[in-house]
Amino acid sequence: MNEKLEMLFDAVRKLPLEEQRLLAEKLMEATKEAEALQEETEKSAAQGKFRRHFGVWDSGHVRSADNEGIDRDLAREFAATRESEA
């Protein structure tokens, strides 16, 4: 074990049991917070990698990003499907 860490353990062993317990609880809390932060950081990094691909593909159609037009086309097709089913 690391020499400095061993010195720290020796110092902690000299504390009263209740203080050792409180220290252990605080260390566990800090560890959980650090793990949560690391998970969030990793998640953000993964999302960033994924988002780099947004907008990369070019369909070649000048109106491919026309959301209103796309919505109209979808509504028209949906309505036509409903009419043909009736």
Short mmCIF file of the C-alpha atoms (twelve columns), coordinates in Angstrom:
data_MODEL
# 
_entry.id   MODEL 
# 
loop_
_atom_site.group_PDB 
_atom_site.id 
_atom_site.type_symbol 
_atom_site.label_atom_id 
_atom_site.label_alt_id 
_atom_site.label_comp_id 
_atom_site.label_asym_id 
_atom_site.label_seq_id 
_atom_site.Cartn_x 
_atom_site.Cartn_y 
_atom_site.Cartn_z 
_atom_site.pdbx_PDB_model_num 
ATOM 1  C CA . MET A 1  0.000   0.000  0.000   1 
ATOM 2  C CA . ASN A 2  1.095   3.579  -0.615  1 
ATOM 3  C CA . GLU A 3  3.227   4.916  2.260   1 
ATOM 4  C CA . LYS A 4  1.236   8.149  2.581   1 
ATOM 5  C CA . LEU A 5  -2.026  6.226  2.598   1 
ATOM 6  C CA . GLU A 6  -0.686  3.920  5.301   1 
ATOM 7  C CA . MET A 7  0.241   6.967  7.406   1 
ATOM 8  C CA . LEU A 8  -3.293  8.297  6.950   1 
ATOM 9  C CA . PHE A 9  -4.812  4.990  8.069   1 
ATOM 10 C CA . ASP A 10 -2.567  4.971  11.135  1 
ATOM 11 C CA . ALA A 11 -3.773  8.472  12.036  1 
ATOM 12 C CA . VAL A 12 -7.416  7.497  11.540  1 
ATOM 13 C CA . ARG A 13 -7.012  4.394  13.730  1 
ATOM 14 C CA . LYS A 14 -6.032  6.700  16.600  1 
ATOM 15 C CA . LEU A 15 -9.382  8.513  16.399  1 
ATOM 16 C CA . PRO A 16 -12.239 7.461  18.659  1 
ATOM 17 C CA . LEU A 17 -14.541 4.884  17.023  1 
ATOM 18 C CA . GLU A 18 -17.414 7.368  16.607  1 
ATOM 19 C CA . GLU A 19 -15.140 9.793  14.715  1 
ATOM 20 C CA . GLN A 20 -13.844 6.927  12.580  1 
ATOM 21 C CA . ARG A 21 -17.442 6.036  11.735  1 
ATOM 22 C CA . LEU A 22 -18.302 9.661  10.853  1 
ATOM 23 C CA . LEU A 23 -15.203 9.907  8.671   1 
ATOM 24 C CA . ALA A 24 -16.108 6.655  6.913   1 
ATOM 25 C CA . GLU A 25 -19.645 7.939  6.254   1 
ATOM 26 C CA . LYS A 26 -18.321 11.211 4.819   1 
ATOM 27 C CA . LEU A 27 -15.867 9.327  2.615   1 
ATOM 28 C CA . MET A 28 -18.668 7.079  1.328   1 
ATOM 29 C CA . GLU A 29 -20.828 10.133 0.604   1 
ATOM 30 C CA . ALA A 30 -17.982 11.862 -1.215  1 
ATOM 31 C CA . THR A 31 -17.296 8.686  -3.219  1 
ATOM 32 C CA . LYS A 32 -20.936 8.410  -4.304  1 
ATOM 33 C CA . GLU A 33 -20.967 12.071 -5.353  1 
ATOM 34 C CA . ALA A 34 -17.719 11.634 -7.291  1 
ATOM 35 C CA . GLU A 35 -19.091 8.525  -9.032  1 
ATOM 36 C CA . ALA A 36 -22.307 10.362 -9.946  1 
ATOM 37 C CA . LEU A 37 -20.293 13.273 -11.329 1 
ATOM 38 C CA . GLN A 38 -18.096 10.900 -13.324 1 
ATOM 39 C CA . GLU A 39 -21.163 9.120  -14.742 1 
ATOM 40 C CA . GLU A 40 -22.710 12.472 -15.713 1 
ATOM 41 C CA . THR A 41 -19.447 13.567 -17.332 1 
ATOM 42 C CA . GLU A 42 -19.227 10.320 -19.304 1 
ATOM 43 C CA . LYS A 43 -22.877 10.636 -20.326 1 
ATOM 44 C CA . SER A 44 -22.335 14.222 -21.506 1 
ATOM 45 C CA . ALA A 45 -19.276 13.170 -23.477 1 
ATOM 46 C CA . ALA A 46 -21.218 10.360 -25.166 1 
ATOM 47 C CA . GLN A 47 -24.082 12.732 -25.994 1 
ATOM 48 C CA . GLY A 48 -21.590 15.203 -27.427 1 
ATOM 49 C CA . LYS A 49 -20.096 12.522 -29.671 1 
ATOM 50 C CA . PHE A 50 -23.597 11.566 -30.807 1 
ATOM 51 C CA . ARG A 51 -24.670 15.171 -31.424 1 
ATOM 52 C CA . ARG A 52 -21.665 15.847 -33.642 1 
ATOM 53 C CA . HIS A 53 -23.473 13.780 -36.262 1 
ATOM 54 C CA . PHE A 54 -26.613 15.970 -36.228 1 
ATOM 55 C CA . GLY A 55 -27.039 17.747 -39.529 1 
ATOM 56 C CA . VAL A 56 -24.135 15.936 -41.161 1 
ATOM 57 C CA . TRP A 57 -26.172 14.149 -43.794 1 
ATOM 58 C CA . ASP A 58 -27.214 16.235 -46.782 1 
ATOM 59 C CA . SER A 59 -30.119 14.819 -48.754 1 
ATOM 60 C CA . GLY A 60 -29.399 17.125 -51.673 1 
ATOM 61 C CA . HIS A 61 -32.958 18.458 -51.519 1 
ATOM 62 C CA . VAL A 62 -33.094 22.207 -50.828 1 
ATOM 63 C CA . ARG A 63 -36.241 21.832 -48.717 1 
ATOM 64 C CA . SER A 64 -35.083 18.826 -46.673 1 
ATOM 65 C CA . ALA A 65 -35.019 20.932 -43.500 1 
ATOM 66 C CA . ASP A 66 -38.442 22.494 -44.147 1 
ATOM 67 C CA . ASN A 67 -40.205 21.095 -41.081 1 
ATOM 68 C CA . GLU A 68 -43.506 22.826 -41.809 1 
ATOM 69 C CA . GLY A 69 -43.530 21.401 -45.335 1 
ATOM 70 C CA . ILE A 70 -42.679 17.967 -44.012 1 
ATOM 71 C CA . ASP A 71 -45.522 18.235 -41.478 1 
ATOM 72 C CA . ARG A 72 -47.954 19.249 -44.256 1 
ATOM 73 C CA . ASP A 73 -46.847 16.307 -46.411 1 
ATOM 74 C CA . LEU A 74 -47.273 13.888 -43.520 1 
ATOM 75 C CA . ALA A 75 -50.714 15.302 -42.646 1 
ATOM 76 C CA . ARG A 76 -51.804 15.046 -46.289 1 
ATOM 77 C CA . GLU A 77 -50.620 11.437 -46.547 1 
ATOM 78 C CA . PHE A 78 -52.247 10.549 -43.229 1 
ATOM 79 C CA . ALA A 79 -55.539 12.110 -44.338 1 
ATOM 80 C CA . ALA A 80 -55.368 10.284 -47.692 1 
ATOM 81 C CA . THR A 81 -54.786 6.970  -45.909 1 
ATOM 82 C CA . ARG A 82 -57.771 7.615  -43.605 1 
ATOM 83 C CA . GLU A 83 -60.007 8.486  -46.587 1 
ATOM 84 C CA . SER A 84 -59.030 5.324  -48.468 1 
ATOM 85 C CA . GLU A 85 -59.796 3.215  -45.371 1 
ATOM 86 C CA . ALA A 86 -63.296 4.732  -45.024 1 
# 
